Amino acid sequence: MNCYAVCINDWNSLSVSKTKIQFQCNECGAETPKWVGQCPDCMAWNTLQESIIEKKSTSDNNRFREHLAGPAEVCSLDAVETTETYRQATGLDELDRVMGGGLVNGSVTLIGGDPGIGKSTLLLQTLACLDSASGVPSLYVTGEESAQQVGLRGKRLGLSLGALRILTENHLERILNVASKEKARVIVIDSIQTVYSDILQSAPGSVAQVRECAAQLVRFAKQTNTALFLVGHVTKEGALAGPRVLEHMVDTVLYFEGDSSSRYRVVRTVKNRYGAVNELGIFAMTDKGLREVSNPSAIFLSRHEDPVSGSAIMVTREGTRPMLVEVQALVDQSHLGNPRRVALGLEQNRLAMLLAVLHRHVGISMSDQDVFTNVVGGVRISETAIDLPLLMAIVSSFKNKPLPQDMVMFGEVGLSGEIRPVQNGMERLNEAVKHGFKQSLIAEANKPKNAIKEMKTHSVKHLAQVMEILDF
């Protein structure tokens, strides 16, 4: 009887001291007391992760808010003192482009990408350039690799590593302590998913740990006016792993795009509080690291010796840079009940819509054809200027008739078959002239006021006019 009573008491004590668990959504941060397959707030599937409920005093929360945002005061916006933001050149022009002109003191940049695509290589080169060119003290914090591994990579790339400081640590409090002593002006955390804090009991990489560690690092960067880089893991869908609030906390979000087996890498700006978004930085992976590509149009064009069907040249615009890109299409007889629609580098739903427009207004049906489309070079195009060249590449492949090799085209195609204009049409035409193109096919509203001597411009209003000009 006594033994039974002891067991009951022990069980009760364990029940009282049991840790409270909750589940938090990676996408929106919503919390639920139990796990469900679909988030009740944002309706995303399989995004709830287990986390431990940590009790924080009100004084700690108030102190955190005051350190991060400053004391609450109401004032007129005109009375706020504004100074021009100083930017530190990194030594890599393509990286400066996507960051809006260079590093800003106190800024926090999050870099994501597939494993092995070059995130650590790019940041190591950046710190080496800053140390050698400007003498900016920096600190490279690695939680995934040893100091020997990083050193071997630096020597293989031929970098000057004399002044580069490295710390192998994933404990947040020790990282902040060392960073304060080193007085580094630029800090790299590789990666945020490996860092953990003693405040929480959950494992590194959990939602609570990533959110708390990122918040403390952001607070440290703002208080000490330090430029901070955070390397983030990505999911199999290509999105940054961890809570979505992580992207809201930082100032700049950069994504590495491209196949790790390919030579070229594309760095895209998704968010930037200090500059424009959707800027592109083009790099080529070599045995000496990432090399900048000054003329990206050359890598996205495969100049064929003989005319080939299913290829169209367009001028896209990413941020402030116009680029020439080749759009390819392959149309083949389908032996399936549902023909395949494959889109690489563009939106698949838009491809299906354009095929419906082609059938409705031109009379060309693809209901029994497999359609495969691709953007050369691994670049992804999200703007509507790709509509016209994509359709013409499809028709060219379907009829097995090449398009003129010296022609570029761009324009949005509406559901009624009209050709709509796109922004910065004159800059796109000037970029095409620089690369020797003699003809252009554009919307009527994009027609330049003054004729371009080196180029013959075909301006159209409807898709039927395009078919007549190209003799399809």
N, C-alpha and C positions, 0 to 999 in steps of 0.2 A: 504493500500500500504506500509506504514511504517512497519507494523507488518510482512508483507511478506518479506520485505528487511531484517529485523532483523533475521527472520528464515533462510533466504538464507545465511546470514553472519555466523550465528551459525553453519550451516551445513558445510560451507566451512572450518571453523576453526576446526571442528571435523575431516574433511577429511584430513586436513594438519597434524594434530597431531595423526592420526591413526597409530597404531603400525604395523610395517612391519613383516610379517609372512613368514617363509619358512618351508620346510619339509626335514627332515634328516633321512637317512637310519640307522637302528640299527646295521646292519651287517657290512657295509663297510664305513659308514660315509658320503656317497654322499649326496649332497644337490640339491633340486629341488624347483622351485618357487611355484608349485602347487602339490596337492596330486595325486598320481597315484597308481594303485594296485600293480604294479611290479616295483622294483628299476631298473632304466635304466642302472646302472653300474654293479651290481652283480647279477641281474635278480632274486632276492629274492622277494617273495610275501608277502604283508601286513607287511612290515617292516618300512614304512615311518611314522614318527611321527612329529607332529607340534612343532615348536620351534620359539622363538622370535629372530629376528636379533638384536644383540647388537653391537654397534659401539665401537671399541677400537682404541685408538691412536697408532701410530707407536712406540712411546717411550714406551708405556706400553707393547707392544708385544716384543720389543727388551729387555726390562728389565726382562720380564718373561723368555725368552730364556736364558738370561745370568745367571739368578738365578738357572734355572733347569739344564742346560748343562755346565755352566761355560763359560768363554771367549773363543773365537775361536782362537786357536793357532795351527800351524803346527809343528810337531816334528817327530823324528824317533821313531818307536815303540820300538826299543831296548833301547832308552833312557828313557822310561817310568819306573818309580819306581813302582815295584810290591811287595807287602807284602802278607804273608799268611793270608787268611781270618780267623778272630777269630769267633768261633761259641759258642754261649751260649746254654747249654743244657736246655731244657724246663722241664725236669723231667718226660716226657712221651716219652719212647723210640720209640714207633711207630710213633709219630709225628716228632721226630727228624729224623727218617728214611726217611719219605716222603719229608722232607725239606732239605735233603742232609747232615744231621749231626747236625743240631741245628739252632738256630736263628743267623742271620747275622745282625750286626748293620747297620742301614740305609736301610734295605731291606723292601719291601712292598709285602705282601702276601694277595691274594684274595681267599676267601673260599666261595664256593657255594654248594647248596644242597636243597633238598625239605624241605618244612616247617615241623618242629618237628622232624627232623632227628638227631639233636644233635650238630649243629654248635655253638650255644651260650654256651651249656654245656661244649663242648670241650675247648673253649677259656677261659671260667671262671675257669675251672680246671687248664689250663695252667698258667694263671696269679697267681692263688693261689699257685701253685708249685714253680713258680719263686720267689714269695715274701717270702715263707717259707724257701726254700732251699738256694737261692742265695742272697736274699735281694735286688733284682732288682726292683727299683721303677716303677710302672705300673699305667695305667689309663684305666678304662673301660668306654667307652662312649656309652650310650644306647639311641637310638632315638625312639624305639618301645615299650619298657617296662619301668615301673617306678622303682625307686631305691628299693622300697619295694618288688616288684616282684623278682628282681635279688637277693636281700638279702634272701628272703625265699627259692629260689632255692639253693643258696649257703649253707644255714643251712641244707636243706634237703639232700644235698650231703655230708655233714660233712666236709666242707672245712674250712680252717683257713682264716678268712676274716678280721683279725685285721689290716693288713697293706694294704689291697686292696682298692684303691681309685676308686670311681665311679662318673660319671657325667651324669645327665639326660639332654641332650641338642641335638638339631638337627640344630642349627645355626652355620654355618661353622666358621665365624669370632670369635664367642665366644669360640668355641671348640679350635681353634688354640691359642687363648689368654690364656685360662686355661692351656693348655698343655705346653705352654712356662713357665708359672709360676710354675707349678708342677715339671717341669724338669723330666718328665717320660721317661724311656728308652724303654718301650714297651707300645704301645697304641692299643686299640681295638675299631674299629668303627662298631657298630651294629645297623643299617646297612647303607651302602653307599646310598641306595635308599631313605632314610629318611632325608638326610642332604641337606640343601639348602644354597645358598649364596646370599647376597644382590646385588651382581654384576648383577645377572640375575633376570628377573621378572617372569620367568616361575615357575610352581609348582614343589615341590620336587618329585624326581623320573623321571622327564622328561629327554630327551636325553642331552639337554644342561646343566642341573643342575648336572647330574651324571658325565658328562665329566669334567666340570669346577671344581667341588668339589674334584673329584679324582685327578685332576692335581695339585691343591693347596696342598692337603694332601701329595701327592708324593713329591712335592717340599719341604714341611716342613720336611718330613722324611729324605730326602737326606741332607738338610742343617744342621739339628740338630743331624744326625747320630742316629736316633730313629727307632727301629723296629716297623713296622705298620702292623696291621691285618685289612683287610676290609671284612665284611660279605656282600655277594651279594645274591639277590633274583634270582630265576631261573624261566624260563618260563615253560609252560606245556610240552614242548618237552624235558626239562631237561637242557637247555643251560642257561648260565648266562643272566639275563635280562639287558637291557640297551645297550649302544653302544658297538660294538665289540672292539673299540679302547681301552676300559677299560682293556681288557686282555693284550693288548700290552704295556700299561703304567706300569703295575706292574711287579715285578721280579718273583713271584711264583704264580701259579694258582693251587688250590686244589679243588677237587670235592668229596663231600660225595655221596656214592652210597649205595644202599640197600633199602629195604622196611622199612618204619617207623614202621610197625607192627611187623617186624622181630627183633630178639635180636641182630644180628650182624650188624656192620657198617664197610664199606670199605672206606678209604680215599685214593684217587688216585692223583698222581702228573701229571698234564697235561703240565705244563710249569715250568721250574726252571733254572734260570740263575746262580745258585750257586751249582747245583748238577744234578743228572741224573733224567730223566723223566720216567713216567710209574712205579714209585715205589708205593707200596701198604702198607698202614697201616691198621691193622685189630683191631677193637675194639668190645667189647660186652657191650650192654646197660644194666645196672643193676640199682637197687634202689639207689645206691651210685654213679651214674654217669657212664661214659665210662671207662671200664676196658680193659687194653691191653691184646691181645691174643698172647702169645709167640709162640704157635705151631698152625699156621693157617691151616695146612693140616688136623688136627684132626676135625675141624668144617666143612670142605668141603667134608669129606668122611662119608658116612653112611654105616658102615660095616653091611651087612645083615647076619643074622644067616644062612639062606639057600640061595643057588644061585638063582638069579633072572635074567630074560631076560631083555634086553634093558638097561643095565648098563655097563659102561666102565670106567676104571680109567686111567687118564692121568697125566703127570707131566708138568705143565705150569710154565712159568718163567715171573715174573713181576718185572722189574728192576733188582735188584741183588738177589732176593729171589726165589728159586724154591719151588713150592707148588703142592701137590697132590690134584686133583679135580675130582669129579665124574660127568660124563656126562651121562644123561639119555635120552632115546628116547622111544616113544610109537607110534607104527604103527597100524592103525585100518582100517577096511573096510570103504570106503567112500560111502555115498549115495547122494553126491552132484555132479553137473556137473563139478565143479572145486574143486578138493581135497584141503584140507586145508594144509598150511605149516606154522607152528608156531615155532618160534625160540626165546627162552628166554635166555639171557646171551651170545648170539653169533649173527653173522650177518645173516640175513635171505636170502640175495642174495647168500651168499656162500653155504647155505644149498641147495638151488635150483640147484646150479652148481654141488655140490657133488652128488646129486640124479641123475643128468644126466650122470655123470661119472660112477656111479654104474650101470646104465642101459646099457650104451654103452660098457663097458669093462668086466662086470661080468654077464650081462644078467638078472639082477633083476630089474623089473619094479615096480615103485610106482605110476603109472598113475591113479590107482583106489584106492589108499590108502591115508588116512589122516596121516600126519607125524607131531608129536609134539616132540620138543626137549627142554631140560632144563639143565642148569648148576647148581648143588646143591650149596646152600649157598648164592645165590644172586650175586655172583661174575660175572663180564663180561669179556670174553676172546676175544681178538682181534687178537691174533697171529695164524699163520697157523698150528701150531702143533696140533690143535684140529681136523684137518681133519680126520686123521686115526681113533682115538677113536670115533668120531661122526658117521662115516660110520659103524663101527663095532657095535655100540650100536643100530643103525637103523636095521642092518641085524639081530642082535640078537633078537630084538623085533619082526621083521617080521617072522622069522623062529621059534620064541618061544624057543630059545635055549640059555641058559646062557653062558657067557664068563667065563673063569677061574677066580676065586676070587683072586688068588695070582699073577695076571698079570697086568702090566702097559704097556701103549703104547703111542707113540707120533710120529708124522710125518706129513709132508705136502703131499697132494695127487694132482698130476698134472692132466691136462686135458687128457693126453694120458694114465692115469692109473698108472703112475710111482710114487713111494714113494720117496719123496725128504727129505734130512736131514734138521734138525733145529739146531739152535745155542745152545751151552752149553749142548751137549748131555750127557757128562760124569757127570756133576753136577746133572742133572736130575736123572740119574741112581743111583747115590749115595744117593739122597734124598729118592728114592723108597726103597733102601736097608735098610735105617734107620727105615722105617715103616714096615718092614717084608715082602716085596714082593719078590717072588722067580723067577718070569719070566718077561721078557720084550719083546715087539714087536716094533722094531724100523727100521729105514732105514739102508740100507747097509753102507752108508757113516758115520753113527753115531755109528757103531760097535766099541767098545773099543779095543785098541791095545792089552791090557792084559785082560785076562778073569777075570770076577768077580766071586769069589768063592761062594758067597752067592746067586748068581742069574744066571739063564739060559737065554741067550740072543738069540732071534730069529731075524735075520736081513733079510730084504726082499728088493726087487727092484721094484716089481710090485704088483698091487692089487690082481691079480690072485694068487700069492704066499701066500698072507695073508689068502685068502679063504681056501687054502689047509691046512695051518698050523692049522687053527681054525676048520677045518672039516665042513665048511658051504656049 
